[in-house]
Amino acid sequence: MSCFCGCNCNTLVMRLVLLVFFLGTASVAAGREALLPELWSREDMVQVAGYGEEKLSTVLVTGTVLCHTCLDKKSQNPSSPISGASVAVTCHASGKKRRSILAEGVTDENGDFIIDLPSELHAAPNLEKTCSVEVHRLPRSSLCQPGFIRKHRGIRLSSVGNGIRTYTARTISFMDPK
C-alpha cells in the first residue's frame, strides 16, 4: 500500500518520527540553554561576563564648601564650613554643549565632600577639561546665599595610586551678603 507518490507508509512515518525527534531535541536544547543562566550563581555570571560589582578602579572628586561670614581682617576665622550643601559633578558630553549631572554628594560637618564618579568615566581622558563641580543647594540654615559665588569650579588631578585617582575642586566659597 502506498501513501504518497510511491513511498510506503512505514518510510514516511519513520521520516516523520525522526523529524519530530530532531526538532524536539533542538527545542529542548535551546530551552536548556535559556535555563542555564537561571542555574548559575551571580558570582559565576559575573566571572563569565567579565564585569561585576568588583571595581577595578575608583575616581573620586573632593573639595570643601565654605561660607565667608566676615570680611573684617581682624577676625581670626572669617570662614565657616557649610554642612549639608548639595554638590554635583557635571561633565560635557563629547561634542555637546549641554552639561549633564553625573554624580552628586552632600558636604559633611566640615564642609568637605567626596563624590565617587560612575565607572563609565574612569577611562575618559581629560576629566580636568570636561568636568566641573557645582553647588546645587545650600541648607536653609546657611548664612551664605548662592548668588554670591562662581557657578562652577574646575577640577584638577591631585593624586593617583592603588587604582584610585583623586581630583580636587579645592575650596568653593560663598559670601555672606551682610
Backbone as a ProteinNet text record, in pm:
[ID]
protein_1_A
[PRIMARY]
MSCFCGCNCNTLVMRLVLLVFFLGTASVAAGREALLPELWSREDMVQVAGYGEEKLSTVLVTGTVLCHTCLDKKSQNPSSPISGASVAVTCHASGKKRRSILAEGVTDENGDFIIDLPSELHAAPNLEKTCSVEVHRLPRSSLCQPGFIRKHRGIRLSSVGNGIRTYTARTISFMDPK
[TERTIARY]
84	0	89.6	55.7	137	57.4	131.6	65.8	74.2	197	215.5	323	299.1	395.9	482.3	428.3	503.9	585.3	582.9	655.2	564.9	623.7	536.9	517.6	413.1	372.2	475.5	539.6	638.3	755	802.5	912.7	870.6	751.5	700.8	684	630.8	611.6	747.7	842.4	976.9	1042.2	1028.2	1084.3	1016.1	887.9	811.6	855	875	919.7	1059	1149.7	1283.7	1280.8	1198.2	1186.1	1136.6	1033.3	980.4	1085.7	1158.2	1262.2	1371.8	1421.4	1528.6	1480	1360.7	1306.5	1284.1	1234.7	1212.1	1342.7	1447.1	1577.7	1637.6	1623.3	1677.1	1604.6	1472.3	1399.1	1427.4	1447.1	1481.5	1620.7	1714.3	1849.8	1846.2	1768.3	1755.8	1693.3	1595.9	1533.1	1631.1	1718	1819.3	1918.7	1957.1	2049.6	1985.4	1857.1	1790.2	1779.1	1770.5	1758.9	1893.6	2002.4	2133.7	2164.8	2143.5	2173.6	2094.8	1974.2	1896.9	1961	2039.1	2103.4	2238.4	2294.4	2424	2407.2	2509	2507.9	2546.9	2521.9	2558.1	2708.7	2787.1	2932.9	2980.4	2917	2952.7	2924.2	2806.1	2769.9	2863.1	2900.7	2992.5	3126.4	3174.4	3303.9	3299.9	3193.2	3181	3168.6	3090.9	3068.6	3190.2	3276.2	3396.7	3377	3265.8	3243	3161.4	3140.7	3059.6	3069.8	3050	3046	3184.4	3284.8	3421.4	3471.3	3502.8	3551.5	3699.9	3737.3	3877	3949.7	3875.2	3934.7	3831.5	3878.8	3792.2	3838.3	3741.6	3771.2	3688.6	3758.9	3694.6	3715.2	3616.5	3628.5	3602.9	3696.9	3686.3	3686.4	3647.4	3651.2	3589	3582.9	3527.8	3439.4	3326.3	3236.5	3238.4	3276.5	3288.8	3200.6	3168.2	3094.3	3182.7	3210.6	3286.5	3184.5	3181.1	3079.3	3126	3256	3305.8	3415.6	3401.1	3503.2	3602.9	3588.1	3677.1	3808.9	3920.3	4050.6	4095.1	4028.1	4063.1	4015.3	3919.9	3862.9	3965.5	3974	4067.4	4025.5	3897.4	3848.1	3728.1	3752.7	3642.3	3557.5	3599.3	3527.1	3471.2	3353.3	3296.2	3247.7	3258.2	3214.5	3062.7	3017.8	2874	2843	2772.1	2732.1	2597.4	2584	2456.9	2433	2536.1	2521.3	2518.9	2432.7	2422.7	2521.2	2612.1	2719.5	2710.1	2735.8	2729.3	2850	2893.7	2996.6	2923.3	2951.4	2891.6	3002.4	2972.8	3070.6	3001.9	3079.2	3029.8	3028.9	2919.1	2916.2	2999.2	3062.8	3150.7	3072.9	3121.8	3062.2	2935.5	2893.4	2770.7	2803	2726.2	2746	2668.6	2568.4	2485.3	2560.7	2545.4	2610.4	2512.3	2563.9	2477.7	2534.9	2446.1	2489	2527.7	2644.3	2689.8	2687.7	2717.9	2722.2	2695.9	2633.2	2600.8	2650.6	2667.7	2709.1	2662.9	2686.5	2647.6	2768.5	2787.8	2900.7	2878	2988	2980.2	2989.1	3004.7	3008.1	3127.2	3230.6	3347.4	3338.6	3227.3	3210.4	3276.9	3331.8	3402.7	3306.7	3337.9	3260.9	3355.9	3310	3379.6	3273.4	3293.4	3198	3269.1	3211.3	3264.1	3200.3	3281.2	3227.9	3187.1	3085.4	3042.8	3151.6	3147.7	3254.3	3269.5	3165.7	3180.8	3276.1	3309.5	3404.1	3546.9	3567.9	3700.6	3805.9	3768.2	3864.5	3858.5	3772.7	3758.8	3884.7	3938.2	4056.7	4016.3	4108.8	4091.6	3969.8	3951.5	3840.6	3854.2	3978.6	4001	3938	3933.6	3880	3729.1	3673.9	3532.5	3442.8	3498.9	3415.9	3438.4	3335.3	3344.8	3249.9	3264.1	3181	3088.4	2963.2	2864.4	2796.7	2771.3	2691.1	2547.4	2461	2322.6	2231.4	2258.7	2168.6	2245.7	2215.9	2269.6	2158.7	2193.8	2089.6	2025.2	1900.8	1829.3	1895.6	1962.6	2026	2156.2	2205	2330.6	2314.7	2415.5	2414.8	2445.5	2509.8	2550.4	2440.7	2446.6	2348.7	2419.1	2356.1	2422.1	2450.2	2388.4	2410.1	2544.5	2620.2	2744	2867.7	2859.6	2976.2	2979.4	3092.4	3110.7	3025.6	2965.7	2874.6	2946.5	3061.5	3133.3	3273.9	3326.6	3465.8	3528.2	3633.3	3702.8	3771.7	3806.3	3875.2	4016.5	4104.1	4239.7	4284	4368.2	4417.3	4507.1	4477.3	4557.8	4639.5	4591.5	4671.3	4627.1	4723	4698	4769.7	4703.2	4768.4	4669.7	4712.8	4632.3	4496.2	4492	4366.7	4271.1	4318.9	4234	4293.9	4213.2	4251.1	4165.4	4228.1	4155	4174.2	4061.6	4061.4	4010.5	4052.7	4004.8	3944.7	3840.9	3780.1	3827.1	3914.9	3967.2	3851.4	3856.8	3754.3	3657.6	3529.7	3424.4	3369.6	3381.5	3344.1	3218.9	3134.7	3017.3	3041.4	2975.4	2990.5	2860.1	2871.8	2757.2	2719.5	2593.3	2556.5	2561	2580.8	2581.2	2706.6
-115.3	0	123	217.9	338.6	456.2	548.6	665.7	785	824.4	941.2	909.7	942.2	937.8	812.6	702.3	579.3	548.6	629.3	599.7	513.4	416.1	335.9	405.9	372.2	441.6	426.1	310.4	289.5	387.7	409.6	502.5	644.3	680.6	813.7	836	740.4	750.8	760.1	681.7	684.2	820.6	877.8	1011	1116.5	1104.3	1196.8	1187.3	1067	1045.5	1105.5	1082	1137.8	1290.9	1347.4	1492.5	1551	1491.9	1537.8	1519.8	1408.9	1382.8	1489.9	1520.2	1619.3	1761	1794.8	1926.1	1937.1	1831.1	1829.2	1840.2	1769.5	1774.6	1914.3	1975.2	2111	2209.9	2198.2	2292.6	2268.2	2143.4	2114.3	2168.6	2150.3	2202.6	2354.9	2418.6	2564.6	2605.4	2528.7	2555.9	2540.3	2440.5	2420.4	2534.9	2583.2	2695.9	2818.3	2837	2952.3	2937	2812.5	2790	2792.6	2772.5	2768.4	2890.6	3014.4	3129.1	3129.4	3072.3	3065.5	2971.1	2876	2781.1	2830.7	2933	2986.6	3081.9	3091.3	3188.8	3324.9	3429.8	3565.1	3576.4	3516	3521.1	3453.4	3339.3	3270	3357.3	3421.3	3505	3625	3683.6	3797.9	3756.4	3639.8	3592.6	3562.9	3498.6	3465.8	3593.2	3690.8	3814	3905.8	3891.3	3973	4107.7	4126.6	4250.8	4217.5	4316.7	4290.1	4398.5	4360.3	4456.1	4492.1	4413.2	4446.7	4558.4	4670.8	4783.3	4765.4	4786.7	4777.2	4908.3	5018.5	5147.9	5235.6	5342.3	5437.4	5577.5	5663.6	5803.3	5887	5965.7	6047.8	6194.9	6275.6	6421	6473.3	6552.6	6605.1	6757.1	6815.2	6960.3	7003.3	7133.2	7191.2	7308.9	7323	7435.5	7520.1	7647.9	7739	7861.3	7922.9	8047.8	8152.9	8261.1	8373.5	8466.2	8463.4	8540.1	8676.9	8698.6	8825.7	8874.9	8993.1	9048.7	9134.8	9141.8	9219.3	9145	9211.9	9145.9	9114.7	9171.7	9145.3	9007.3	8950.9	8821.7	8711.1	8621.3	8508.3	8405.2	8376.4	8273	8327.1	8392.9	8452.8	8350.9	8225.2	8123.8	8017.3	7968.7	7855.9	7753.1	7624.3	7520.1	7519.6	7482.5	7468	7319	7274.8	7134.3	7113.8	7004.7	6971.3	7035.7	7093.5	7151.9	7039.7	7052.9	6955.3	6994.8	6901.6	6927.1	6822.2	6864.2	6770.5	6787.5	6676.8	6679.6	6673.4	6769	6770.4	6765.8	6704.6	6692.8	6721.4	6773.5	6792.2	6657.2	6623.5	6504	6534	6433.6	6456.8	6519.2	6633.7	6701.8	6778.5	6782.6	6853.1	6968.7	7075.1	7189.4	7171.4	7087.3	7067.1	6987.9	7026.2	6957.5	6857.5	6751.6	6655.1	6620.7	6601.5	6564.9	6418.2	6390.1	6252.5	6192.3	6273	6221.5	6335.4	6302.5	6403.2	6359.9	6458.6	6432.3	6544.1	6527.2	6625.3	6650.8	6775.9	6809.6	6760.1	6725.1	6680.4	6800	6774.6	6883.5	6976.7	6933.1	7017.4	7088.9	7071.5	7132	7053.3	6936	6854	6760.5	6731.6	6633	6540.9	6417.8	6318.9	6256.6	6267.7	6212.3	6106.2	5985.8	5873.4	5877.4	5897.5	5907.5	5770.8	5767.4	5640.3	5578.5	5447.6	5374.2	5411.1	5461.3	5496.3	5613.8	5685.8	5796.8	5758.2	5639.1	5601.5	5604	5573.4	5572.2	5699.7	5793.1	5916.1	6001.7	6046.4	6133.1	6276.6	6350.2	6493.1	6528.8	6460.3	6495.6	6640.2	6687.3	6825.2	6925.8	6892.2	6984.5	6970.4	6853.9	6831.1	6834.9	6821.8	6813.2	6930.8	6963.4	7067.3	7033.1	7105.6	7085	7204.6	7177.8	7282.9	7259.5	7367.4	7359.1	7384.6	7286.6	7298.7	7360.9	7331.7	7379.7	7398.7	7508.2	7531.4	7504.8	7460.7	7441.4	7575	7569.3	7691.9	7763	7687.7	7747	7820.1	7809.9	7873.9	8025.4	8096.2	8242	8291.4	8208	8247.7	8220.3	8294	8281.5	8237.4	8152.8	8101.9	8205.9	8321.7	8422.9	8492.5	8462	8534.5	8450.7	8353.5	8273	8238.2	8193.7	8141.7	8016.2	7994.5	7881.3	7747.6	7744.1	7618.4	7629	7515.1	7509.6	7392.5	7418.4	7312.3	7215.7	7101.2	7000.9	6981.3	6933.6	6900.1	6773.6	6697.9	6572.2	6601.3	6537	6562	6440.9	6319	6200.7	6080	5986.9	5861.8	5751.6	5639.3	5526.2	5419.4	5294.1	5178	5173	5208.7	5203.1	5316.6	5419.2	5532.3	5661	5732.7	5866	5965.8	6065.2	6165.7	6301.6	6366.6	6502.2	6594	6718.1	6812.4	6935.3	6986.8	7112.3	7224.8	7190.9	7284.1	7341.4	7468.1	7529.8	7610.7	7589	7667.8	7759.8	7888.4	7985.1	8062.3	8078.9	8163.6	8284.2	8392.9	8513.3	8544.5	8585.7	8633.4	8769.1	8789.7	8915.6	9036.5	9015.1	9128.4	9208.7
0	0	0	-86.3	-92.6	-38.2	26	86.7	-7.5	-43.8	-129.6	-231.6	-351.4	-460	-459	-432.2	-440	-315.7	-210.8	-86.5	-1.7	65.4	150.4	284.1	352.5	475.5	586.2	594.4	701.7	687.4	566.6	544.7	579	538.8	566.8	716.1	785.5	931	999.2	954	1012.2	992.8	875	849.8	937.5	952.1	1034.2	1181	1229.7	1368.2	1388.1	1292.5	1302.8	1299.4	1213.6	1205.1	1337.9	1393.4	1522.5	1631.5	1628.6	1729	1722.8	1601	1587.8	1622.1	1579.2	1613.9	1764.6	1824.5	1969.5	2045.8	2000	2066.1	2055.8	1939.2	1920.4	2010.5	2022.2	2106.7	2254.7	2294.8	2433.7	2464.2	2369.7	2389.9	2400.1	2315.5	2322	2454.2	2499.2	2628.1	2742.2	2734.8	2839.1	2840.7	2723.4	2718.1	2780.7	2758.3	2816.5	2967.8	3016.6	3159.8	3230.6	3157.1	3220.7	3306	3258	3342.6	3473.3	3472.5	3595.7	3696.7	3649.3	3738.9	3788.7	3725.2	3765.2	3882.2	3963.1	4071.5	4015.3	4090.8	4047.9	4025.8	4113.5	4101.2	3972.7	3936.5	3812.9	3690.9	3691.3	3576.7	3566.3	3679.2	3678	3621.2	3661.6	3614.1	3464.8	3417	3275.3	3192.5	3241.6	3166.1	3169.3	3268.9	3274.9	3341.3	3408.2	3481.5	3604	3686.2	3803.1	3906.3	4028.7	4136.4	4187	4153.8	4193.4	4104.3	4166.2	4089.4	4061.3	3937.2	3900	3926.7	3925.3	3954	4023.3	4083.2	4151	4112.7	4083.9	4054.6	4152	4234	4335.9	4305.4	4340.4	4333.2	4473.7	4525.8	4661.6	4659.3	4769.8	4782.3	4913.2	4933	5055.1	5017.8	5088	5066.5	5193.4	5177.3	5291.8	5273.7	5386	5387.6	5452.4	5380	5435.5	5500.4	5633.1	5705	5747.4	5747.1	5796.5	5703.8	5653.7	5565.6	5642.6	5775.7	5861.3	5876.3	5851.9	5857.5	5999.4	6101.1	6240.5	6284.9	6216.5	6254.6	6235.1	6333.2	6327.5	6222.8	6217.2	6126.4	6048.4	5935.6	5861.3	5784.1	5780.6	5704.4	5796.5	5760.7	5834.4	5733.1	5768	5673.8	5658.8	5540.4	5515.7	5513.1	5613.7	5624.9	5556.3	5481.6	5417.9	5282.9	5221.9	5087.9	4983.7	4885.1	4776.9	4667	4634	4537.6	4426.3	4302.4	4189.1	4098.4	4039.7	3936.6	3803.4	3716.8	3583.3	3479.5	3367.2	3258.7	3126.2	3032.4	2896	2827.7	2766	2682.8	2558.9	2503.4	2388.6	2273.3	2228.8	2114.7	2146	2271.7	2306.5	2399.5	2387.1	2475.2	2605.4	2603.6	2721.2	2826.6	2952.2	3062.4	3123	3178	3243.5	3381.1	3477.5	3612.1	3609.8	3663.8	3665.3	3804.9	3904.7	4040.7	4138.2	4249.7	4349.5	4486.2	4572.8	4709.1	4799.7	4929.6	5030.4	5119.1	5158.2	5243.9	5386.1	5452	5591.6	5686	5815.2	5914.3	5897.4	5826.6	5799.5	5664.9	5594.3	5462.9	5351.1	5384.7	5285.7	5212.9	5087.7	5011.1	4937	4916.9	4834.5	4745.3	4614.9	4518.2	4436	4433.4	4356.5	4218.1	4115	3978.6	3925.1	3838.5	3779.2	3691.8	3678.3	3609.7	3463.1	3397.3	3255.5	3234.9	3341.1	3329.2	3363.8	3414.6	3461.6	3351	3229.6	3119	3035.4	3074.4	2996	3008.8	2896.5	2902.2	2936.2	2993.6	3019.4	3104.1	3213.6	3302.5	3351.1	3362.1	3406.6	3311	3183.7	3083.9	3065.6	3093.5	3065	3187.6	3307.5	3427.7	3521.5	3596.5	3698.7	3813	3922	4039.9	4054.6	4086.3	4108.2	4241.9	4313.4	4435.1	4392.5	4414.3	4368.6	4472.5	4599.4	4703.1	4832.1	4900.3	5034.1	5134.9	5254.1	5355.7	5393.4	5433.4	5469.7	5586.5	5670.9	5788.6	5757.3	5634.8	5597.4	5589	5638.2	5630.2	5489.7	5410.9	5275.9	5175	5064.6	4958	4830.2	4748.5	4628.3	4521.4	4526.7	4423.4	4434.5	4536.3	4560.5	4531.6	4448.2	4415.3	4268.1	4229.1	4094.4	4079.3	3965.2	3947.7	3936	3873.4	3850.9	3907.9	3946.3	3989.6	3915.8	3840.7	3767.7	3863.9	3812.2	3893.9	3840.7	3927.5	3883.7	3955.3	3888.5	3943.3	4062.6	4177.1	4296.4	4338.9	4309.8	4344	4262	4243.8	4173.2	4248.8	4269	4333.8	4375	4370.2	4410.5	4341.4	4214.3	4138.6	4170.5	4242.7	4279.8	4223.2	4145.8	4100.4	4177.1	4234.8	4310.7	4245.4	4218.5	4165.7	4276.6	4273.9	4373.5	4306.4	4369.2	4326.5	4418.7	4510.7	4610.5	4692.9	4725.6	4809.3	4724.8	4748.7	4684	4791.8	4771.1	4874.4	4839.2	4939.1	4930	5019.7	4992.4	5073.5	5144.6	5270.1	5345.9	5288.2	5251.1	5187.3	5280.4	5408.7	5504.3	5496.2
[MASK]
++++++++++++++++++++++++++++++++++++++++++++++++++++++++++++++++++++++++++++++++++++++++++++++++++++++++++++++++++++++++++++++++++++++++++++++++++++++++++++++++++++++++++++++++++

